[in-house]
Amino acid sequence: VFDDVDGAGSRRRHGGRRQDDKEMRSNLGRNHKEHVETPRKNAANAVIALLVLVVSGLVVGIQFFRFEDKANTWLEKQKENQGQLLFTKEILRDFDGSVEGRPIVVCIVGSCYNVSAGARFYSKGMHYACFAGNDGSRAYVTGKFDKEGCIDDLEGLKPGELITVDGWLKFYQNQTKYNYMGKLIGRYYDSTGEETEELKTFHKLVAQARHDEIFMKKLPACNVHLFPGEGTRIWCSSDSGGLERHWIGLPRMEKDEDTGEDRCVCVPPERLNENGFRILPNCTEENQCYQN
């Protein structure tokens, strides 16, 4: 600080120190304000974060209890229907393998099975995922595993294709690792679990197709393979005689109606007792023969 002498000879002090004091007080005020505002901001952020957690928890909780409510409803239905559930398509979608801990459910022609034991086939992203949480009966024949092809509508399928679908239904029925769970309300079962006319028609068409296939007018020929120096093997397969079918049959001899000559044919078990079929000579096994 500098002192000047005015014209009267008295000393006059510069205002520099007063200016410094003023700036210091101003800086202290700002620092105090920032010091107070920082905790306030932190507190506000903490409140916002807490609100986000609470809202997220509510959303998860609502979804959880929504699922639990459905599960309780199914359990009540299970008691009413002597152990089987009646699925709607909406409920069935909850069991598509996308949520860990829930069973994976597959329906075919309206019958539903827990296939969790085969999760490596039916889980999300796996080859048969389209069947999970769905009735994809048609895809068992067409091999179209997309949304458009994995449907329950069997209209327009040929008799042999209907037999194939029925074969897959029996596959699930006979698998001990896939437990039967109930029925899907819709195309094949009504809201009380009773068969619809469409399901009854399906069973009739399958039965007719199997009858026609078994009782065909001309039975398929046997497979015959010659082993040089060893003999001839005669047996039946599902495509022997160039005719693909859903049964194999046993080799038997019969008279050809057209030529009158003996021919080896594959006979389905249902027809073995009919007249005209003879066991091949020198057969060591019922399902195949080795002749010299």
C-alpha positions as CSV (number, residue, x, y, z in Angstrom):
1,V,0.0,0.0,0.0
2,F,1.3,3.4,-0.9
3,D,0.7,6.7,0.9
4,D,0.6,10.0,-1.0
5,V,0.8,13.4,0.4
6,D,-1.9,15.7,-0.7
7,G,-1.6,19.4,-1.3
8,A,-2.3,20.2,2.3
9,G,0.6,18.0,3.4
10,S,-1.6,15.3,5.0
11,R,-1.2,11.7,4.1
12,R,-3.9,9.8,2.0
13,R,-4.0,6.0,1.8
14,H,-4.8,4.3,-1.5
15,G,-8.0,2.1,-1.7
16,G,-6.1,-1.0,-2.8
17,R,-6.4,-2.8,0.6
18,R,-10.1,-2.1,0.7
19,Q,-10.5,-3.5,-2.8
20,D,-8.6,-6.7,-1.9
21,D,-10.8,-7.1,1.2
22,K,-13.9,-6.8,-0.9
23,E,-12.7,-9.4,-3.4
24,M,-11.7,-11.8,-0.6
25,R,-15.2,-11.6,0.9
26,S,-16.7,-12.2,-2.5
27,N,-14.6,-15.3,-3.1
28,L,-15.4,-16.6,0.4
29,G,-19.1,-16.2,-0.4
30,R,-18.8,-18.1,-3.7
31,N,-16.8,-20.9,-2.0
32,H,-19.4,-21.2,0.7
33,K,-22.2,-21.3,-1.9
34,E,-20.5,-24.0,-3.9
35,H,-19.7,-25.9,-0.7
36,V,-23.4,-25.8,0.2
37,E,-24.7,-26.7,-3.3
38,T,-22.4,-29.7,-3.9
39,P,-24.1,-31.8,-1.1
40,R,-27.5,-30.7,-2.3
41,K,-26.7,-32.0,-5.8
42,N,-25.3,-35.2,-4.4
43,A,-28.5,-35.7,-2.3
44,A,-30.7,-35.0,-5.4
45,N,-28.8,-37.5,-7.5
46,A,-29.1,-40.1,-4.7
47,V,-32.8,-39.5,-4.5
48,I,-33.1,-39.9,-8.3
49,A,-31.1,-43.2,-8.2
50,L,-33.3,-44.5,-5.4
51,L,-36.5,-43.6,-7.3
52,V,-35.1,-45.5,-10.3
53,L,-34.4,-48.6,-8.2
54,V,-37.9,-48.4,-6.6
55,V,-39.6,-48.1,-10.0
56,S,-37.5,-51.0,-11.5
57,G,-38.3,-53.1,-8.5
58,L,-42.0,-52.4,-8.9
59,V,-41.9,-53.4,-12.6
60,V,-40.1,-56.6,-11.8
61,G,-42.4,-57.3,-8.9
62,I,-45.5,-56.7,-11.0
63,Q,-44.2,-59.1,-13.7
64,F,-43.3,-61.7,-11.0
65,F,-46.7,-61.6,-9.4
66,R,-48.4,-61.6,-12.7
67,F,-46.6,-64.9,-13.5
68,E,-47.4,-66.2,-10.0
69,D,-51.0,-65.4,-10.4
70,K,-51.2,-67.4,-13.6
71,A,-49.3,-70.3,-12.0
72,N,-51.9,-70.3,-9.1
73,T,-54.7,-70.3,-11.6
74,W,-53.2,-73.3,-13.4
75,L,-52.8,-75.1,-10.1
76,E,-56.4,-74.6,-9.4
77,K,-57.3,-75.8,-12.9
78,Q,-55.0,-78.8,-12.3
79,K,-57.0,-79.9,-9.3
80,E,-60.3,-79.4,-11.1
81,N,-59.2,-81.4,-14.1
82,Q,-57.6,-84.3,-12.2
83,G,-54.0,-83.3,-12.8
84,Q,-54.0,-81.8,-16.3
85,L,-53.7,-78.1,-17.2
86,L,-55.8,-76.3,-19.7
87,F,-53.5,-73.9,-21.5
88,T,-54.4,-70.8,-23.5
89,K,-52.1,-69.7,-26.3
90,E,-51.2,-66.6,-24.2
91,I,-50.2,-68.7,-21.2
92,L,-48.4,-71.3,-23.3
93,R,-46.1,-68.6,-24.6
94,D,-44.8,-68.1,-21.0
95,F,-43.2,-71.5,-21.3
96,D,-41.1,-71.1,-24.4
97,G,-37.7,-71.7,-22.6
98,S,-36.8,-68.0,-22.5
99,V,-37.1,-67.7,-18.7
100,E,-34.9,-69.9,-16.6
101,G,-36.7,-72.0,-14.0
102,R,-39.9,-72.3,-16.0
103,P,-40.7,-75.6,-17.7
104,I,-40.4,-75.8,-21.5
105,V,-43.8,-76.9,-22.9
106,V,-44.4,-78.3,-26.4
107,C,-47.9,-79.0,-27.7
108,I,-48.8,-81.2,-30.7
109,V,-52.3,-81.7,-32.0
110,G,-53.4,-79.9,-28.8
111,S,-51.6,-82.3,-26.3
112,C,-48.9,-80.6,-24.2
113,Y,-45.7,-82.0,-22.8
114,N,-42.9,-80.8,-20.5
115,V,-39.8,-81.2,-22.6
116,S,-37.4,-79.5,-20.2
117,A,-35.3,-82.7,-20.2
118,G,-34.6,-81.9,-23.9
119,A,-33.7,-78.3,-23.4
120,R,-30.7,-78.6,-25.7
121,F,-33.2,-79.1,-28.5
122,Y,-36.0,-76.8,-27.6
123,S,-34.4,-73.8,-25.8
124,K,-34.3,-70.4,-27.4
125,G,-31.9,-70.4,-30.3
126,M,-31.9,-74.2,-30.6
127,H,-33.0,-76.1,-33.7
128,Y,-36.5,-77.0,-32.4
129,A,-37.1,-73.7,-30.5
130,C,-40.2,-72.9,-32.6
131,F,-42.1,-75.8,-30.9
132,A,-41.5,-74.4,-27.4
133,G,-44.4,-72.5,-26.0
134,N,-46.3,-73.4,-29.1
135,D,-48.3,-76.0,-31.1
136,G,-46.3,-76.4,-34.3
137,S,-47.9,-79.7,-35.5
138,R,-47.6,-78.9,-39.2
139,A,-43.8,-78.3,-39.0
140,Y,-43.3,-81.9,-38.0
141,V,-44.1,-82.8,-41.6
142,T,-43.0,-79.7,-43.6
143,G,-39.8,-79.0,-41.7
144,K,-40.6,-75.2,-41.8
145,F,-39.4,-74.1,-38.4
146,D,-40.2,-70.4,-38.8
147,K,-43.2,-68.4,-37.5
148,E,-45.2,-69.0,-40.6
149,G,-44.6,-72.7,-40.8
150,C,-44.6,-73.7,-37.1
151,I,-48.4,-73.7,-36.8
152,D,-51.1,-76.1,-35.6
153,D,-53.2,-76.1,-38.8
154,L,-53.0,-79.5,-40.6
155,E,-55.4,-78.7,-43.5
156,G,-54.3,-79.9,-46.9
157,L,-51.8,-82.5,-45.6
158,K,-51.8,-85.9,-47.4
159,P,-52.9,-89.1,-45.5
160,G,-49.3,-90.3,-45.1
161,E,-48.3,-86.9,-43.7
162,L,-51.1,-87.1,-41.1
163,I,-49.7,-90.5,-40.1
164,T,-46.3,-88.8,-39.6
165,V,-47.9,-86.2,-37.3
166,D,-49.7,-88.9,-35.4
167,G,-46.4,-90.7,-35.1
168,W,-44.8,-87.7,-33.5
169,L,-47.7,-87.4,-31.1
170,K,-47.1,-91.1,-30.1
171,F,-43.4,-90.3,-29.7
172,Y,-44.1,-87.7,-27.0
173,Q,-46.7,-90.0,-25.4
174,N,-44.2,-92.8,-25.1
175,Q,-41.2,-90.8,-23.9
176,T,-40.8,-91.2,-20.1
177,K,-38.6,-88.1,-19.9
178,Y,-41.3,-85.9,-21.4
179,N,-44.2,-85.6,-18.9
180,Y,-47.7,-85.0,-20.1
181,M,-49.0,-81.6,-18.7
182,G,-52.4,-81.0,-20.3
183,K,-54.3,-79.6,-23.3
184,L,-54.2,-76.5,-25.4
185,I,-57.5,-74.7,-25.7
186,G,-58.3,-73.8,-29.3
187,R,-58.2,-75.9,-32.5
188,Y,-58.2,-79.4,-30.9
189,Y,-59.7,-78.9,-27.4
190,D,-62.5,-76.6,-26.1
191,S,-62.4,-74.6,-22.9
192,T,-63.5,-77.6,-20.9
193,G,-60.8,-79.9,-22.3
194,E,-63.2,-81.9,-24.6
195,E,-62.1,-82.9,-28.1
196,T,-63.3,-80.6,-30.9
197,E,-64.7,-81.8,-34.2
198,E,-61.4,-81.0,-35.8
199,L,-59.5,-83.4,-33.5
200,K,-62.1,-86.1,-34.1
201,T,-61.7,-85.7,-37.8
202,F,-57.9,-85.9,-37.5
203,H,-58.1,-89.2,-35.6
204,K,-60.6,-90.6,-38.2
205,L,-58.3,-89.6,-41.1
206,V,-55.2,-91.1,-39.5
207,A,-57.1,-94.4,-38.8
208,Q,-58.3,-94.5,-42.4
209,A,-54.8,-93.8,-43.7
210,R,-53.3,-96.5,-41.6
211,H,-55.9,-99.0,-42.8
212,D,-55.4,-98.1,-46.4
213,E,-51.7,-98.4,-46.1
214,I,-51.8,-101.8,-44.3
215,F,-54.5,-103.3,-46.5
216,M,-53.2,-102.1,-49.8
217,K,-54.2,-104.4,-52.6
218,K,-50.7,-105.3,-53.6
219,L,-48.1,-105.7,-50.8
220,P,-44.5,-104.4,-51.3
221,A,-41.8,-106.8,-52.3
222,C,-39.0,-108.0,-49.9
223,N,-35.5,-106.7,-50.0
224,V,-33.2,-109.3,-51.5
225,H,-29.4,-109.2,-51.4
226,L,-27.0,-111.8,-52.8
227,F,-23.7,-112.4,-51.0
228,P,-21.4,-114.3,-53.4
229,G,-20.3,-117.6,-51.9
230,E,-22.4,-117.1,-48.8
231,G,-26.1,-117.0,-49.8
232,T,-29.0,-114.6,-50.0
233,R,-30.4,-112.3,-47.4
234,I,-34.1,-111.6,-47.5
235,W,-35.7,-108.9,-45.2
236,C,-38.2,-106.1,-45.0
237,S,-37.7,-102.4,-44.4
238,S,-40.0,-99.3,-44.4
239,D,-39.1,-98.7,-48.0
240,S,-38.7,-102.2,-49.4
241,G,-40.2,-102.8,-52.8
242,G,-39.8,-99.1,-53.6
243,L,-42.8,-98.2,-51.4
244,E,-42.3,-95.8,-48.5
245,R,-44.7,-96.5,-45.6
246,H,-45.1,-96.3,-41.9
247,W,-44.7,-100.0,-41.1
248,I,-42.0,-102.6,-41.9
249,G,-43.7,-106.0,-42.0
250,L,-42.3,-109.6,-42.1
251,P,-41.1,-111.5,-45.1
252,R,-43.7,-114.1,-46.4
253,M,-44.3,-115.9,-49.7
254,E,-47.6,-115.5,-51.6
255,K,-48.9,-116.3,-55.1
256,D,-48.8,-113.3,-57.4
257,E,-52.4,-112.7,-58.7
258,D,-51.2,-111.5,-62.0
259,T,-48.5,-114.0,-62.9
260,G,-49.4,-117.0,-60.6
261,E,-45.7,-117.2,-59.5
262,D,-44.4,-117.2,-55.9
263,R,-43.1,-113.8,-54.7
264,C,-41.7,-112.6,-51.4
265,V,-43.8,-109.8,-49.9
266,C,-43.6,-107.7,-46.7
267,V,-46.7,-108.4,-44.6
268,P,-47.9,-106.1,-41.8
269,P,-48.5,-107.9,-38.4
270,E,-52.2,-107.2,-38.7
271,R,-52.4,-109.4,-41.7
272,L,-50.2,-112.4,-40.9
273,N,-53.1,-114.7,-40.1
274,E,-54.7,-114.2,-43.5
275,N,-54.8,-117.2,-45.9
276,G,-52.2,-117.3,-48.7
277,F,-49.1,-116.2,-46.7
278,R,-46.4,-118.8,-46.2
279,I,-43.2,-118.6,-44.1
280,L,-40.1,-118.7,-46.2
281,P,-38.1,-122.0,-46.0
282,N,-34.8,-122.1,-44.1
283,C,-35.5,-118.9,-42.1
284,T,-33.5,-118.7,-38.9
285,E,-35.3,-115.5,-37.8
286,E,-38.8,-114.3,-38.2
287,N,-37.9,-110.8,-39.6
288,Q,-35.2,-111.9,-42.0
289,C,-34.0,-115.0,-43.8
290,Y,-30.6,-116.2,-45.0
291,Q,-30.8,-118.8,-47.8
292,N,-28.0,-120.7,-49.6
